[in-house]
Structure formats: C-alpha cells, structure tokens
Amino acid sequence: MRSDSVIVKDINQRDNENDNEIEEEEDSCDEAEHIPTNEEALSAIKLLKTLYYRQRETSPQIIDKVRELEMDIEKQFWRAKTVQRKIADFFH
C-alpha cells in the first residue's frame, strides 16, 4: 500500500505535467493564429466567388451570400482606407 506522501507527490507531478502540456498547446495556438488583412480577405472572397460562379450546380442562395460577404469585406476595406475630412464624415 502506498503512503499518503507518495500519492500526493504523484498527484503534484501529474498536475505539473498537465500544466506544461496546456502551456505548450497555448504557445502553439498563438503561433498558428494569423488574422488576414482586408486585402487578403478580398482576394480570398474573389477566389470563392470565381469557384461558385463556375460550378453549374451552385444554388442562387450561396451565390447571394458570397456576394453579400464580398460587399461587407469591401466596406471594411474602404472604411480602413478613408480618412475623416469633415465633421459630417464622423456620423456616417
């Protein structure tokens, strides 16, 4: 039969190993995450649009959603490019 101190040591060692594994997973997630720029998103959506337009069996709803997504990304792109020139621009 194992003593209490041996059991506590085993549990602490397992906790430390689990903590190390979690830290390694977090580090790998941080390195792998890449947030695309507006330009990258625009080129990707144009690629998707081309793909769906060339397929004959694509439903019109999918094409509409891709177009909506493209328009939303374009808005974000141009919003990032514009500079407020007058006070009224602030309210749009």
N, C-alpha and C positions, 0 to 999 in steps of 0.2 A: 504494500500500500504506500502511496506517495504522501509525503508530508505537505502541509499547507504551504510552506515556504517554496517548495518546488512547484506546486501548482500555480502560485502567484507569479513566480519567475516565468513559467511557460506562458501564462496569460499576458504578462507585460511584453514578452518577446514577440508574441503574435500581434499584439497591438502596434508595436513599433514597426513590424514588417508591413502591416496593413497601412499604416500612416505613410511609409515610404512608397508603397505602391500607389496610393492616392496622389501623392506629390508628383510622382513620375507621370501619371495619367494627366494631371493638370498641366504639367510642363509640356507634354506632347500636344495637348489641345491648344495651348497658347501658340505654339509654333505653327500648327497646321491651319489655324484660322486666318483667312485672308478675306477682307471685305473689299469687294470690287468697287472700282471708281464708277462714276456715271458714264464715262466713255466706254469702259469695259462692259457695263450692263447694256448700253445701247448696241454695241456690236454683237453681244450675245442674243439680244432680243431680235435683232435683224436676221441673225442666223436661224433662229427658231421660226421666224415669220417665213423665211425662204423655204425652210423644211416643210412647214404646214401648207404653204401655197402649192408646192409641187406634188403633194400627195393628193390623189383624187378622192380618197375616202374620208378626208377630214371633214368633220361636221362644221357647219357655219358658226356654231356657238364657240368652238375652240378658236376659230379664226378671229371672231369678235373679241374674245378675251385676250388673245395675243395682241391685237391692235390696241385695246384699252391699256394693257400693260406697257406697250411701247409709248403710248401718249403720256402715261404717267411718268415714265422714266425720262422722256423728253422734257416734260415740265420741270422735273427736278434738275435736269442738266442745265436748262436755260435759267432757272432760278439761281443756280450757283454761279452762273456767268454774269448775271446782271448786277448793276450797282445802282443804289438809290441815288437818283439825280435831283429829285424834288420831294417835298414833304408829302404830296399826294401818292407817290410811289410806295410809301410805307404802308398805306392802307389797302393795298392790292395783294 
